[in-house]
Amino acid sequence: MIRVVVSGICGRMGGMVARTVEETDDLKLVGGLEMPGHPGVGRRLCDHWGEGAVELVVSERLGDLTHGSYDVIVDFSTPPQAVACAERASRDAAGLVIGTTGLSELELATVQEASKRSAVVVAPNTSLGVNLLFGLVRQAAERLDEDFDIEIVEEHHRGKRDAPSGTALRLLEVVADSRSVRSAEVARLGRAGPDETRARGEIGVHSIRAGSIVGRHSVRLTSDAEEIVLAHEAFDRSAFARGAAHAIRFVHGRAPGLYDMQDVLGL
């Protein structure tokens, strides 16, 4: 039985992951964390959710975790909290799955340092389908030259904080790596202005926020003569939660290191 702590447990994804853990025979929910001041802190999960029989009380303190009382932390919260989870997992030599997006280069460097003592999966998107999309986009970008313009469009619900999404930024990196260029040099994050003529080789990234869209990502590869569109849509957050469960099993007992969902799924 793998003992799991969920950070960001009162959020949409954290709550879905917690429910999945509770419903999975080889996983056990032993802790739930939220940011200080969150209205869920101090409440039982069954009361916060308004259903079920999970009486685990939500905590705001990573310090409440004791060495040996858990095996894996799963974080779907905020970048500062993800870093704090990485530092804690590193001290306890526990596994860590980070689904939080929007981490800065400095924050990612801290996570990488933590991975010297802990197995860490950093996954901006934990769904199987999206990770297959990464591979398909890589193949297409490697085989098509700059006669094909590439545009990435991501769509999410109105409440999503970061833009572009972590998945869109990963798609940008995949395309840039395939073309042996630096993403920062070729990315165009949206377009506005009187003269926005497309430069050869640039990669457009565009964000849409509307309604309750769970997540849509598309990559358009367009020449003067034809177009290829590679796309993925999540209909329900359970797709991400099931992927997170795979990542939990992967990091449990794994040698320290920094991993991604491609490693988890063997892609």
Buried (B, 14 or more C-beta within 10 A) or exposed (E): EBBBBBBBBBBBBBBBBBBBBBEBEEBBBBBBBBBEEBEBBEBBBEBBBEEEEBEBBBBBEBEEBEEEEBBBBBBBBBBEBBBBBBBBBBBBEBBBBBBBBBBEEEBBEBBBEBBEBBBBBBBBBBBBBBBBBBEBBBEBBBEBEEEBBBBBBBBBEEEBEBBBBBBBBBBBBBBBBBBEBEBEEBBBBEEEEEEEEEEEBBBBBBBEBEEEBBBBBBBBBBEEEEEBEBEBBBEEBBBBBBBBBBBBBBBBEBEBBBBBBEBBBEE
